[in-house]
């Protein structure tokens, strides 16, 4: 496939210089995003009274809704008044009349979340779609309303009519269901479809025993011929634009499905209801892994009623992958019971399905690089198994936000679900879409149908009273004050503006109203109180200084208001010399922070900031691809948060706590581009910017080499347990390792060149992963894409590790529904509780350490000396007593 090049400034400049006769009258009149292959088309229409010279016009697409655009087609020739031109992929299977003005291009490869622009030079003339990664028109044809005659540089959704999947009959004409340029003739009457006399193909023969219907020819995704099937409706699936049909008498085979999904391109006819017998005629299609009947139109008929088959318990053969089982049952009605043993592994809400429930067989999924080395065969095997071990629950009907149609009593206090819980008594049809098998739920269960895991809610962590002191790490999920009515100081990325309100709205994260801020802070305070930690490292608190209206001061005020004076906290303020612009810790909008209890620990000396590297790579410093596909890198300017450290005096001992928040996996760095992984997860599964995090780990390790006493490095490292940044800080040894660890290129530190070329790491810095030491590798504090793992770590030098009493990931957030968070986009009217559960998206990590108070020698009371000749003298008794009570060294 041709390599899609970015539009360059030079190309746009050349296009702008080309002649143009008109711009206002040419519009995009039809958009076809077919259900597979190269079924892509854009129809243009000249709404004016004169012909338009198309020289200088182009069609571009915004991939995944990005602002950057890619060229799809360069137009030429003239477009007659009231005329159309259809632009299609050169390999399209769209049938177009010979008389239609058409243009082909190899780059017509847009998808349902790619906005398409009609450009004249550098000016956007007309647009279909939105600049967002959300699908606005997946697998459908959009036709412009006849009343629209003027283009719109911004998409106006109301001007477009959804004509369903693979609707092609209007291409080549401004409107009407026909192909060609002369206008529609009278439509012949079509007799109503009837089941009478039809030849039926059994549904189990349509499904077959493999992953693809045996009726579809090799190399194709759809049959040429129509097939007719008959069965009983088991469920409407309005949110999936169709319904499920099942054989009344199946073939009794475990290897074929008796059910199938019928695609109706919208809500099915009202006559189609569960228990109604229906025959339907259409083509058999493989749609992104789902075998279905499509192109049905009006070719269906009801044929009385029949008993809906009872849901069969979902039985999974021991040793068989869940995906294989589900493929065999695709389209059938099944039931989850205790024997099915399906555990919740994800709860990330999405539109139309607020709960976003994903199940896995036997146990929640663990991130591969949490337990196995990146790039290893073992990690790849876990990832492959994880992909095959997921079943997403989706409602059969679209429900309002905050409503879970298949769960009767969902609420934040008592009707909750957590990752690890077992779902039982839920019924539905097995389907497939967006890379996952799903169960289209048809009944409603209660939380009493959910078997709680051993990891049920605990209102107080077990570790809260252990050890002599406790240190915790807590990512507080963008605790911001500046973007809400609480009126906090602007953060480091906000520009000072005359209009302070406008400045706040331009740079804030987190809560955007006072109500949401108070909800968020209340939940965080609830968590901090129960943790009972004496030192707390914070991540993702707003970087807006240390004054009276700073985020950290507001938090401490609220926390101390809930505590007795003896347990009150203070915060560590960065040394003046280390502050950015005299106010902040680095230039990011978020930062790290440190809270401590003066009654338990005392700061020893000033805090210090560890600056982390930046990546500044000019354009063209790397290349990739060969021949015509060769290209050079764009520029990269990447930053990451600085670390904050403070030494505390605890009795007669010293403990240095270093709080960190390394670069996230979300954006991409230069090395990702070089691996063609700027948009996808790199092959080693470590996410984006891994080498950049390695650079930060290297700098942190070097900065701590000369620190005396105990050291505890904690925080959100954005790296799972076996990934490179953790290996660099702990036990990596290049001499025995199976893989090479390299830092990032084109990095600077403190304004000076650090490493223009990434360097190989020879040996780690010898810290000990306390969670691994205490509990093994399978620990977690975070859930992403249905997989659990530790992004939040506590790493200690040997002397601090020897003081470990226990360490606990307090699972109040990672395993809870996002709908209980202070503000979620689709939570509707769900009441947000004041409790600690889902106070953030990361679990706190709490470490209990042994720092016993020194034992003062006790001088015994000695009776007056008696001269009995055989007794020890007073001085001898005193010396023996002191010898026995001498202070024990630690």
Secondary structure, 3 states (H helix, E strand, C coil): CCCCCECCHHHHHHHHHCCCCCCCCEEEEEEEECCCCCCEEEEEEECCCCCEECCCEEEEEEHHHCCCCEEEEECCCEECCCCEEEEEECCCCCCCCCCCCEEEECCCCCCCCCEEEEEECCEEEEEECCCCCCCCCCCCEEEECCCCCCCCCCCCHHHEEECCCCCCCCCCCCCCCCCCCCCCCCCCCCCCCCCCCCCCCCHHHHHCCCCCCCCCCCCCCECCCCEEEEEEEEEEEHHHCEEEEECCCCCCCCCCCCEEEEECCCCCCCCCCCCEEEEEEEEEEEECCEEEEECCCCCEEEEEECCCCCCEECCCCCCCCHHHHHHHCCCCEEEECHHHCEEEEEECCECCECCCEEEEECCCEECHHHHCCCCCHHHHHHHHHHHHCCEEEEECCCCCCCCCCCECCCCCCCCCCCCCCEECCEEEEEEEECCEEEEEECCCECHHHEECCCCCCCCCCHHHHCCCEEEEEEEEEEECCCCCCCCCCCCCCCCCCCCHHHHHHHHCCCCCCHHHHHHHHHHHHHHHHHHCCCEEEEEEEECCCCCCCCHHHHHHHHHHCCCCHHHCCEECCCCHHHCECCCECCCCCEEEEEEECCCCCEECCCCEEECCCEEEECCCCCEECCHHHCEECCCEEECCCCEEEEEEEECCEEEEEEEEECCCCCCCCHHHHHCCCCCCCCCCCCCCCHHHHHHHHHHHHHHCCCCCCEEEEEEECCCCCCCHHHHHHCCCECCCCCCCCECCCCEEECCEEEECCCCECCECCCCEEHHHHHHCCCCCCEEECCEEECCEEEEECHHHHCCEEEEEEECCCCCCCHHHCCCCCCCCCCCCCCCCCCCCCCCEEEEEECCCCCCCCCCCCCCCCCCCCCCCCHHHHHHHHHHHCCCCCC
